[in-house]
Amino acid sequence: MNSRIRIGDRMSPRPSAEELAHFQQMGIEAASIWTTIDDANYDYMVATKALLQAHGIELWNIDILDLHCDPAMVLGLPERDSKIAQYKQYLRDLGRAQIGYTTYAHMANIKMLPYYQTQIGSARGGIPTREFDMEIAKDLPLSHGREYGDTEIWETLTDFIRQVVPVAEEAGVRIGLHPDDPPVPSLGGVARVIRNAEGYQKAVELAASPNFGLCLCVGTWAEGGEMTGRDVYQMIEHYGKMDRLFKIHFRNVDARLPKFRETLVDDSFIDMYAVMKALDDVGFDGMLLPDHVPGGASQAAYTIGYLGATRDRVYGES
């Protein structure tokens, strides 16, 4: 199979000339933009896509912070119907603007602290990074007033999928479902149902659509270890052959649950060359980008260079 692996990165909603030049200078081929619901309309999408095209950059996705891991949609709160209606209109606007992809995650408490904690000087060479410790997180208070079990969260995810997938199909937009990070059974009293291969398979079967697949986060899958049911290479093989891999978060961690730290991409137990090779083997036609890079601008640039060099090595061998 011939893969088309795009090296991507996040871009500001209104990129400056300097940021656009940085993408060109670093050889970053595709951009992922997060913005607000006030900005994410058809006119903005068309104008932003044209700006990036003029600089030789593919706009892979525009995602909406307001609708990402929204508690109303995940927990079935009173605002759920209006939020889903906003999401449907967002999909229609993406389709009109010919932007063919968006990421979705079904987590209600990703901003709840302190389930991730910053550790100073704990990555290679003293780089600050983030750490997750289940011993600390298990004692967190309820994030939304009571406990929400697997059944309730599956009900809301099922409703979301059944409502939005037909709209995505009509609009020509693919939705990539991000795994729960970290992939623990529950956090802050809210169940996490896309924490393993069984959960992913159930969601994909519910959608039964080529427009619904995976935004596979390598770091999240590494965190879960054996609890995920399939390792990252098996996930790539299984869903890549189904043409359900749309986007890859290319990152690494130093250990599996119950405690881990985020690391530089080449500084842990996941063989990222093998990940790239697996993507090429299944003919991956999508974007991969750095995620949760410890440190600052120099570490981010290092990661982009690593991605490009690793892809070129794989392409040279195949």
C-alpha positions in Angstrom: 0.0 0.0 0.0 1.1 3.6 -0.6 0.7 5.7 2.5 0.4 9.5 2.5 1.6 10.5 5.9 1.4 14.2 6.5 3.6 15.8 9.1 1.4 18.3 11.0 1.3 20.6 14.0 -1.2 22.8 15.8 -1.6 26.4 14.5 -3.1 29.5 16.0 -6.6 30.4 14.9 -5.3 33.5 13.2 -1.7 32.7 12.3 0.9 35.5 12.0 3.3 35.8 9.1 6.0 34.4 11.4 4.0 31.3 12.3 3.2 30.6 8.6 6.9 31.0 7.8 7.8 28.6 10.7 5.5 25.9 9.2 7.2 26.4 5.8 10.7 26.4 7.3 10.1 23.3 9.4 8.5 21.4 6.5 5.2 21.1 8.4 2.7 20.1 5.8 -0.6 20.2 7.6 -2.2 22.3 10.3 -4.6 21.5 13.1 -6.5 24.6 14.5 -8.5 24.9 17.6 -10.8 27.9 18.0 -14.1 29.0 19.6 -17.6 28.5 18.5 -17.9 32.2 17.7 -15.1 32.0 15.1 -15.7 28.5 13.7 -18.2 29.5 11.0 -18.2 29.0 7.3 -16.7 32.3 6.4 -13.8 31.9 8.8 -13.2 28.3 7.6 -13.0 29.3 3.9 -10.7 32.3 4.6 -8.4 30.3 6.8 -8.2 27.4 4.4 -7.3 29.9 1.5 -4.6 31.6 3.6 -2.9 28.3 4.4 -3.2 27.0 0.8 -1.4 30.2 -0.3 1.5 29.1 1.9 1.5 25.5 0.8 -0.1 24.2 4.0 -3.0 21.8 4.1 -5.7 22.6 6.7 -6.5 19.2 8.2 -9.0 20.3 10.8 -10.6 23.2 12.6 -11.9 22.1 16.0 -14.1 23.9 18.5 -12.9 24.2 22.0 -16.5 24.9 23.3 -17.7 21.6 22.0 -14.7 19.5 22.9 -15.3 17.1 25.8 -18.4 19.2 26.6 -20.0 18.0 29.9 -23.5 18.7 28.6 -23.0 16.2 25.7 -21.1 13.7 27.8 -23.3 13.7 30.8 -26.7 14.4 29.2 -27.2 17.7 30.9 -30.0 20.1 29.9 -27.9 21.9 27.3 -27.1 18.7 25.4 -29.6 19.1 22.6 -28.5 22.7 21.9 -24.9 21.7 21.9 -25.5 18.8 19.5 -27.4 21.1 17.2 -24.4 23.4 17.2 -22.2 20.5 16.4 -24.3 19.5 13.5 -24.1 23.0 12.1 -20.4 23.0 12.6 -20.2 19.7 10.5 -22.2 21.3 7.8 -19.9 24.4 7.7 -16.8 22.1 7.5 -18.3 20.3 4.6 -19.2 23.5 2.7 -15.7 24.7 3.3 -14.3 21.3 2.1 -12.5 20.6 5.3 -12.9 16.9 5.6 -11.9 16.0 9.2 -12.6 16.8 12.9 -11.6 15.2 16.2 -14.1 14.4 18.9 -13.5 13.1 22.5 -16.2 12.0 25.0 -14.6 13.0 28.3 -16.4 15.3 30.7 -13.6 16.5 33.0 -10.4 16.9 31.0 -9.7 20.3 32.7 -10.2 19.0 36.2 -7.0 19.5 38.3 -4.9 18.1 39.8 -5.1 14.8 37.9 -2.1 15.9 35.9 0.7 17.5 37.8 3.7 19.3 36.5 7.0 17.8 37.5 10.0 20.2 37.2 13.2 18.8 35.7 11.8 15.2 35.4 12.2 14.6 31.7 15.4 14.0 29.8 18.0 16.7 30.6 15.8 18.3 33.3 12.9 19.3 31.0 9.7 20.0 32.9 6.9 17.6 32.1 3.5 16.3 33.3 2.9 13.3 35.5 -0.2 11.3 36.3 -0.5 9.2 39.5 -3.6 7.1 40.0 -3.0 7.1 43.8 -3.6 10.8 43.8 -6.3 10.9 41.2 -8.4 8.2 42.8 -9.1 10.6 45.7 -10.3 13.5 43.6 -13.7 14.9 44.4 -16.7 14.3 42.2 -16.3 16.6 39.2 -20.0 17.0 38.5 -21.8 16.4 41.8 -22.4 12.6 41.5 -21.1 9.5 39.9 -21.8 8.7 36.3 -21.4 5.0 35.3 -20.5 3.2 32.1 -24.2 2.8 31.1 -25.0 6.5 31.3 -21.9 7.5 29.3 -22.5 4.9 26.7 -26.1 6.2 26.3 -24.9 9.7 25.7 -22.2 8.6 23.3 -24.6 6.4 21.4 -27.1 9.3 21.1 -24.3 11.6 19.9 -23.1 9.1 17.2 -26.6 8.4 15.9 -27.4 12.1 15.6 -24.2 13.4 14.1 -22.9 10.6 11.9 -25.6 11.0 9.2 -24.8 14.7 9.1 -21.1 14.0 8.8 -21.8 11.6 5.9 -23.9 14.2 4.1 -21.3 16.9 4.7 -18.4 14.7 3.6 -16.6 15.1 7.0 -14.8 12.3 8.9 -14.9 12.3 12.7 -12.0 10.8 14.6 -12.7 9.6 18.1 -9.9 10.3 20.6 -9.4 7.8 23.4 -9.9 8.7 27.0 -6.7 10.1 28.5 -5.7 8.7 30.8 -7.5 5.4 30.0 -8.8 4.7 33.5 -12.2 3.2 34.3 -13.4 6.4 36.0 -12.1 9.8 36.9 -13.8 12.3 39.2 -16.8 10.0 39.4 -17.3 10.0 35.6 -16.8 6.7 33.7 -14.5 6.7 30.7 -15.7 4.3 28.1 -13.2 4.8 25.2 -10.4 3.4 27.4 -9.7 0.2 25.6 -10.1 -1.7 22.3 -13.5 -3.1 23.3 -14.8 0.5 23.7 -13.4 1.7 20.4 -14.8 -1.3 18.6 -18.3 -0.8 20.1 -18.3 2.9 19.0 -17.1 2.1 15.5 -19.8 -0.6 15.1 -22.4 1.8 16.5 -21.5 4.4 13.8 -21.2 1.8 11.0 -19.8 4.5 8.8 -16.6 5.2 6.8 -17.0 8.8 8.2 -16.4 7.7 11.8 -13.1 6.3 13.0 -10.1 7.0 15.2 -7.9 9.9 16.2 -5.4 7.4 17.8 -3.2 8.9 20.5 -0.1 6.7 20.8 0.7 8.2 24.2 -2.7 7.4 25.6 -2.6 3.9 24.3 0.9 3.4 25.8 -0.4 4.6 29.2 -3.0 1.9 29.3 -0.7 -1.1 28.7 -2.4 -4.4 28.8 -5.7 -2.9 30.0 -6.3 -1.6 26.5 -6.7 -5.1 25.1 -4.6 -4.3 22.0 -1.2 -2.6 21.8 -0.8 0.4 19.5 0.7 -1.6 16.7 -2.3 -4.0 16.7 -4.6 -1.0 16.8 -2.9 0.5 13.7 -3.1 -2.8 11.9 -6.7 -3.4 12.7 -8.2 0.0 12.1 -5.7 0.9 9.3 -6.9 -2.0 7.2 -10.5 -0.8 7.8 -9.5 2.7 6.7 -10.7 4.1 10.0 -7.4 5.8 11.1 -7.7 9.5 10.3 -5.2 11.3 12.7 -2.3 10.2 14.9 -1.1 11.9 18.1 2.6 10.9 17.9 3.8 11.0 21.5 5.4 8.8 24.2 5.3 8.2 28.0 7.8 6.7 30.4 5.6 4.0 31.9 2.2 2.4 32.0 -0.5 3.1 34.5 -0.9 3.6 37.5 1.8 6.2 37.2 3.6 7.8 34.2 5.2 10.9 32.9 5.1 12.4 29.4 8.4 12.3 27.6 10.1 13.4 24.4 9.0 11.3 21.5 12.2 9.1 21.3 12.7 8.7 25.1 10.6 5.8 26.2 9.4 2.3 25.7 7.2 2.7 22.6 9.2 2.2 19.5 8.1 5.2 17.4 9.9 4.0 14.3 7.8 0.8 14.6 4.7 3.0 14.9 5.6 4.9 11.7 6.4 1.6 9.9 3.0 0.2 11.0 1.3 3.3 9.6 3.1 2.9 6.3 2.3 -0.8 6.1 -1.5 -0.2 6.3 -1.3 2.7 3.8 -2.2 5.4 6.3 -3.6 8.5 4.5 -3.8 11.1 7.2 -2.0 13.5 9.5 0.3 12.9 12.5 1.4 15.6 14.9 3.3 16.1 18.1 1.2 16.1 21.3 2.0 17.0 24.9 5.6 17.8 24.1 7.6 18.5 27.3 9.5 21.8 27.4 9.1 24.6 24.9 9.8 25.7 21.4 13.1 23.9 21.0 11.7 20.6 22.1 8.7 21.0 19.8 11.1 21.7 16.9 13.1 18.6 17.8 9.9 16.6 17.7 8.9 17.8 14.3 12.4 17.0 13.0 12.1 13.5 14.5 8.8 12.9 12.8 10.0 14.0 9.4 13.2 12.0 9.6 11.4 8.9 10.8 8.8 9.1 8.0 11.6 9.6 5.4 13.5 6.6 6.8 10.3 4.4 6.5 9.6 5.7 3.0 13.2 5.0 2.0 12.9 1.4 3.2 9.6 0.8 1.6 
